[in-house]
Amino acid sequence: MNNQNVYRNKTELTNLHGQPIYMNDVVEACLLGRLNLFLQGDTGSGKTQLAKDAMTQFGDKSLFILGRNDMDTRELFHQINPEFIRALKEGKLEKGVSPKELTDKINYHLTVVDELPNCVPAVRAQLFNLFDGFIEINGRAYPIGNGYSVGIATGNVGQKFTESANELGRALKDRMHVVIDTDYFFPKPSDTLEILSESTNPRVEFTSSPEDNSESVIERSSRLVSQDTSLDKYLVANYLLHGLDYCSKGSKRKMKEKWPAQLENHEQGSDVGLVLPVSPRAAKSILRLSQSLDEIARGKGASEETIEANAFDSVMQAYKFVSAYSGVLNEQAVNANYEGDKYRALDAIIAATRTQFDDQVGNIRAGLEMVKSGKTNQKVLNLFKDRWGFMKDTLGGLAEHYGNKKS
């Protein structure tokens, strides 16, 4: 992000490819990957300043909305485009003025919503639509943002929205691709000293960019999205989808609410009882964030050889930030064994997954050699059992694909 940022924080969220990744880097990675970001944390943890700093990338093509429980959709539309309300008052929509004529004029690439949980459900639904690049009017979706749109929202931990079964909790998990708890990565004392010495103004500062850099962000995003994803990354993501689904009962997904209570005793204390598999939507977010974080590390000096050799680390760090508040963790186990720290719990899952891949590296190599031949070898496929059983179908499909390419 640009050097006009007010937010200061040298606390590392992770180290990837030998490069430190900070809070600003994760925000930039989400902008590059077009991933909606939810910043949660207690009052004063810097989440609003982070979001407002991100707005400087987009000049007047960004929109800031303060979430309030007395805001209705009419007021929201007025903030988006006053012509909406004028058209409604004058009956223009009934007289043949197309909503598209109004939405075509909406040119926002970034929408920032402060205190999103304060908004009533109808407003939240439209805000989530804005994040995803469209407005819904009379049951029809009208695109905005000329192909690039992304949302950043904030909320306080005390509002209890992320893990609850209420409507907001479900919507967040469905529409916000990355959730970061800013309290876990609070600025260092040297950062806060710098912040305090620069200004004693307790208000969040709006910074303005002298020029609109949105085209540069969009160009970088387009290049990133067009990049090929390595097969190694797809295999790791497929493990998160299928390998983590395995248990002695067959499938955690099929157990539904019986997981984890009815697992075998030896599974209760392992990752089998700690985490559910990710969803296909989450897997896509993980892969996209992985590519974005690689790009951030590349910009800091990481070599292509290092990035290519550490595909596992890239995917798993993305998994950590996508999954911590997605509802896949066994809350009781996290509280009992990790003092409620979801990131520590995911570090343990990442370590266990690393061991799994290290133990299977020979089998995976044999499977990939089989794939290159374009033929299936039952002896090789039989190497994969239990939580690795998904590899049989994975490799069989790949071998068929390569075989068709050769023929």
N, C-alpha and C positions, 0 to 999 in steps of 0.2 A: 504494500500500500504506500501511498505517497508520503513525503516528508512533512506534510502539514498535520499529521496525526497529533491529537492532544493526548490520547491514551498512551500510557507508558507501562510496559510490563516485560521484564526480562526473565520471567519464570518460564522454564521449558515445559511444554506440554509433552514433548517426546523428542527423541533424537533419531533422525531418519537419514540413512546413507551418509552418516558422519556429520550431518548438519543439524543444528538446533532448530526446533520448530516452536514458534511462539504463538500467542493468542492472535496477534495481527496476521500471522501467516495462515492460520486456520480460516480466518475471515476471508482473506484473499483467495485461498484455495476454494472456498465455497462460491465466491464470485466467478472464478474461472470455470468451475465445474457446473455452474448454474444449479447450485444446491441450496435449498432454503435452509436457513440457520436459525435455531432458537437459542438465545442466550438466557440462561436462568441463573439466578443468584440472589443473594440478599441485597437490600437497599445499599447503594454506595459501592458496589463491587465493580463498577466501571462498565457494565454491559451497555448502558445507553450511550455512553461516550464512544464505545467501540462501534456501535451501529451508526452513530452520527458521523464518525470519521469515515466510515465506508461510503457515505453519501457524497464525499468530496470527489470521488472517482467519477461521478455521473453528472456533476453540475446541476442544471435545472431539470434533468431527466430522472431525478429522484424525488420521492414523496415521503414526507414524515407525517405520521398520524399518531396522536396521543389517544390510547385506548381509554374509553370512559363507559360506565354502565348506563349512561343516559343518552348515548349516541344511537341513532337509528339509521337504517339504510339510506333514508333521504339525505341526512346530513353527510353520511359517508360519500354518497354520489356527488354532493355539492363540493366536498373537498377534492374529489377526484377531478371533477369538471363541472363548474357552475351551470353550464348549458344544459346538463341533465335536468336540473330542477326547473330551469326556465322552460324547457320543453314540456315537462310534466304539467307545470302551472298553466301554460298556454294551450295545452292539449295538442301539442304538435305531433306527439307520437301517434295519437289517434287520427291526425290529419295527414298521415303519410310520411312524416319525417322518420327515416330509418334510424334505429339505434346505432347502426354501423356508421352513419354520418357523424355521430357524436363520439363513438369509441375510436374511430380513425384518428381523432385529434388527440387522443391520450398517448403520450409519448414517454411514459415512465418506464425505466429499465429496472430501477430498484425501489421497492416499497419497504419502508421501515415502520414498524408498529411498536410503539413503546407501551408496556403494560397490556399486552394482548389479552390476558385472562379477564381483564375488566370488561371486555366487550361482550355484548349479548350474542347468543348463538347466530342470529340472522346476519349480524354484522361480521362476526368471525368467519362465517361461510364465504361471504363476499371477499374478505381480506385474503383468505386462503386462495381464492380464485385469482385475485390480483397477483399473488406470489407466483402462481403457475401460468400467468400471462393471458388471462381473459376475464371478462366481466359477464355475469349472467343476468339477462334481462328477459322477463316473461318466458323463462324456461329455455332460452337460447343462449349459447356462449358466443361472445364476440371477442376476438383476439386483440391484444394491446401490446405495445412494446416492440413492434417490428421484429418479432422472432426471438428477442432476448428479454427475459424478465426473471427477477429473483427477489425473494423476500427475506428480511431479517426481522425477527420479533424478539421481544424481551418480556420477562415476567419474574416475579419474586418467588423464591422457594416456598415461602410461607403460604402461598396461594394454593398449594397442593393440587397441581393439575397433571403432572407428568405421568404418574403411575395409577391414577384413579380410574375407575370404570365409567366416569361421567363422560358426557359428550365431548367436552374439550380435550380430555385425555386421549380419547380415540382419534379425534381429528388431528391432534398434534402428531401422533404416531404415524398417521396416514400421510400428512402433507408436509411436515417438517423433516427434512432428510438428515440433518445433523443437529444434535442437541449438546451444548457444552455448559457445564456448571462452572461459572466463573469463580465461585468460592473456593474450588479445589485448586485453582491456579492463580491465587491472589498475587498482586505485584510484590516484588522484593522490597525490603526497607530502603535500598538505594533508589528504587523507582519512586516510592512514595515521598522520599525526601526531595527528589527532583520536582515532583508534582506540586508539593507544598511550597517549595521555594519559588516556583514560577508564578504562582497565583494563589491567593487565599480566597478567591471567589468560589463558593461552594456549588454554584450552578453548573450544569452541563453546558459545555461550550459548543456552539455551532461554528464550524469552520467552513469557509467558502473557497471553492476552487476557481482561480482566474480563468480557467478554460475547461471545456467539457472533454473529459478523457474517456467517455463511454465507448467510443469507437475502438479505442485501443484495447479496452477490456474485452469487448465483444470479439474483436479479431483474435486475441489470445485464447478466448474461450472456444471459438470456432476451430482453431488449430488443435486445441486439446481434445475436443470432442471427436475430431476426425482421425486422431491417432489410433493405431492398432493396439489392442490390448493383448498382452502376451498370454500364451496358453497356460503358463505357470500360474498366472493370476486367476484365470478361469477355473483351474483345478482347485485352488485354495478357496475360491468363492463357492464352488460346488460342494466342497467339504463342509462349509458353514451352513449350507442348505440341507445337505443329506447326511454327512458324517455326524454332525451334532444332533441329528434326529434319532440316531440309533440308541436303543436301550434293550434290556432283556425281554421287554414286552413287545418288542418289534419297532414301534414308532412312538416317539413322544407326542407328535401331532395327533395321532389317533387316540392316545390316552386322554387328551383334552384336560378337563379339570382334575382327573385322577393323578396327573403329574404334579409334583414329584412324590406325593404321599405314598403311592402304591408301587414305587420302584423297589427292586431288591435291596436288601440292607447294604451290600457291598457297593451299590451305586449311589447311595444317598450322600456319601461324603466326597464323591468325585465330580468331575465336570458333567457327568450324566445327570446328576441331581441339581446342578448349579445353574445350568443354562439351557434354554430352548434353541432350536435352530432359527436362523434368520428367515425372513420372507423373501420371495423373489424381488419385491420392490426394494427391500433393504440391501439385498445383494448387489443390485444395480447401483444404489447410492454408494456402497462400499467401493466398488470398482471405480466409479467416477471420482470419488474423493481420493482414492489411491493414486490415480493418474494426476490429479491436481496437486497432491502433496509431493509427488515425484517432480513436478514442474517447479514447485517452490524450492525444493532441495537442489534441483538443477541450476536454478538462478543463483543459488548461494555457492555454487562451485562443485557440486557432486558430479562425478564422471558418469558417462553413459554405461561404462562397464560395471561400476558399483551399483547403479540403479537397476540394471538388468539382472545382476547377480543376487539382488536382495528383494525380489518380487514378493516373497513371503512376508517380509517385514513391512513392506509398503501396504499390502492388503490388510494385515492384522492391525496396524496402527489405525487405518481407516475404520476397520471393524470396531475398534475400541470407542471411537468418537460417534459412530453411527448407532451403536447398540446399547451404550450405557443406560440411556433413559427410554429405550424402545419397548420395554416390557418383557424382554426375553430372560431376564435374571430372576432367580428364585430369591425373593426379598428376604424371606426368613433366613436362608443360608447366608446371604450377604450380611445381614445384621449380626448373625451369630458368629461367623467366622472372619469377617472383614470389617467389623465395627461400622457397618453401613456404607462403606466406601465402595461404590460400584466400580470405580477405576481400578482399585486393587483387585477386586474380584475378576475383572476382565484381564488384568495382567496375569493372574493365575491361569485363566483359561487359555490365554495366548501361549504361556509356557507349556501347558499340557498339549496344546495343538502342535507346537514346535517339536515336542518329543514324538508325537504321533507321526509327523512327516519325516523326522529323522529315522525312525524305525522302518518306515515304508519306502525310503528313497530308492533302494535297490529294486523293489517291485514296481515302483512308478517308472523307473527308467526302462525296465523290461517291457512294461505296458506301452510306453511311448515308442519303443523300437518296433513293437508289434504294429502299432498304428501306422508307422512309416511304410510298412510293407503293404498296407492296404488290405490285410487279411486278419481274421481273428484266430487266436490260438487258445484253445480251451485251457491248456496247462498254465498259460500266463494269467488268464482271467481267474482261474481258481486260486491264485495267490491272494486275492482280495476277499476278505471275510468280515463279518460283523459290521463294525461301523465303516469299514472300507468297502463293503459290498456294493455301494453305489458306483464304484469304479468299473465294475463289469459292464454295466450299461453305458457308462461314459465312454470307455475305451472302445466298446463295440460300435457305438455310434460314430466315433472318430475314425475308426478303421474303415467303416462303410463309406464315410465321406471321402477319405483319401483314396480308397479303392475306386470310387466313381470318378474322381479327378484323373486317375491314371488311365482309366478305360476310354 
